[in-house]
Amino acid sequence: MPVKVDREGATRRAPAVVESDEQLGALEPIRLGALERALRPIPAIVVYLGTNPNMSAAFPGVVDVVAAVDGFPEIRTPLEEGGNSSYVFGPLHARMRPIVERQYKGPEAHLAGKPSLPIDHPIHLYELFIKQAPDGGQEFEVLARPKYQDELKNFFLDRAKVNKTRARATEIVTKEG
């Protein structure tokens, strides 16, 4: 918004330009459905690369599964803000037997037999993607089918920008406060 300086040296903001309904069209409220489409579930496999036999992660937000095909939700309710999702990457049952369903069986030889889970909440995928092991390496590998690669990469980049902006704003507020 342009700033004007009056004769006394005080700055004043110019009034906002108000466009007519004919120029803009009718105003419509933003509906939750629009947000659901922007943050839709993206099917991926997350492989745990670390050595902790009791590795788990929990994040706010859930995706309710109505039916599953090939380990991925087929029919989903929208992403919910309430509740938490917990992911347990432990490779063994309580009786110390391997959980065969969790062992990665894809073509990547370096991931064979590692604990893996199907996850489709994009924020949870991002949080696991950026998580680092104590040695500074990557703790999880996120794998997605080619048709979801671009969507997931774009979401990760957008989320990284949001987090960077939020960190910068916190830094500024902390310095001024």
N, C-alpha and C positions, 0 to 999 in steps of 0.2 A: 504494500500500500504506500503511495507517495507521501512524503513528509514535507510540510510547509513550515517556513520560519517566519513569524510575524515581526513587526517593527521592534518589539521589546526583546527579541532574540529567543522567545519561547518556541519550541517546536510543537506543531499540531499535525495530526494525521488528517489527510484529506478524506472526505466522506466516501464510503464505499459506493461503487457504481452498482445500482440495482437494475438488473435486466428484467424486462417484462416477461410474463408467462408466454407470450407469443414467440419471444426469442428462445426461451429455454424449454418450453413445453411444461406440462403440468408436473408439480412436485409429487413424488411418490415416496412412501416410507421404505426404509431398508428392512427387508424381511430376513428372518433367520435362514431361510432356504438359500439365499444368496451366499451366506457365509458357509453353509454346509457344502455347497458346490466348490467353493474356493479351497476348502480343507476337506477333501474327500479321502477316504482310505486308499492307500497305495500298497498293493501286495508286494512283500519282499521277504527274504530270508535273512535273518541276522545270525552270524556265526561268531561264537565266543572264541577268541584267540588266546586268552590267558590260561592260567594253570590253577586258579582257585576252584576247588571241587564244589564249593557252595555258592557260586556266583549267582546273584539275583539283582534285579533292578526294578524299581517301582516309580511310576510317573502318574500325575493327575490326568484324568480323562480316560474314557473307555470307548470301545467300539463293540456294540452288541452283535453277536453272531447269531443269525437265525438258522442258517444252513451252511455247511462247509463242503467244498469239493477240492480235492487235492491239497488239503491243509489250509486253504485260503477261504475266507468268508465269501459266499456267493450272494446272499441277501443280507444286507446290513441295515441297521437303524443308523441315523446320523451320529456323528461324533458327539459325545456328551461331555459337558464341562464337569459334571459332578462325578464323584467316584475316582478310583485309582485302578490302574492296570499294573499287575505284577508279572514279571518274567523271571522264571527260574531256569538258569542254564546248567544247573548241576547235572553231570553225566550219569549219576548213579541213583538207583532206588534206595529206599531206607535199608533194604537188605543187601546193599553194596553190589547189586547187579546192574550192569549197564542198561540204560534206557535207550533201546535200539531206535525208537522213533525220533529221538533228539539228535542222533548222529548224522552229520551231514553226508549225503550220498551223491553229491553233484560231480560234475566233470573236473573241478579244480582239485588236483591231487594234494596240494598243500593244505587243504581244508578237510580232507577225508577223515571221518570219524570224530571231528570236533563237535561239541554241543551246538545245536542250532535250533531256532524257533521261527515259525512264520509270524511276522508282525506286520500290521498294515496301518497303524496310526502314524501319520507323517511326522508329528512332533517327536514321538518316541523314537522313530527311526533316526531322526536328526540327533537327538540327545545321545543315542548309542553310537552313532557315527563319529561324533566329536570326542567321545570319551577316550582318554588316554590311559595306558597301563602305567604302573609305577616307574618303569624304565623309560617312559616317554614315547613308546611305540603305540600303535593302534590297538585298542583292546577288543574291538568288534569289527567285523567286516559285514557290510550291508550289500546284499545281492538282489538284483531285481531283473525282471525280464526286459528285453530290449524295448518293448513298447512303453514301458514305464520309466526308462532311464532318464529321458529328458525332463519329464515332469518331476521326478525325484531330485535330480540335480538342481533344477530351477528352484524348487522348494527349499533345498538346503542353502543355496546362495541367498535367497530372500531372507531366510531365517538368520543366517550369519550377519547380514546387514542390519536386521532388527536388533540382534544381540549387541552388535558393535555400537549402534546408535544409543541403545539403552545404557551400555557401559559408559559411553562418553557423557551422556546426560547425568548419570549418577556421579561421575567424576567432577563435573562442573558444579553440581549442587553441593557436593561435599566440600569443595574448595570455598564456595561462597557462604556456606552455612557455618 
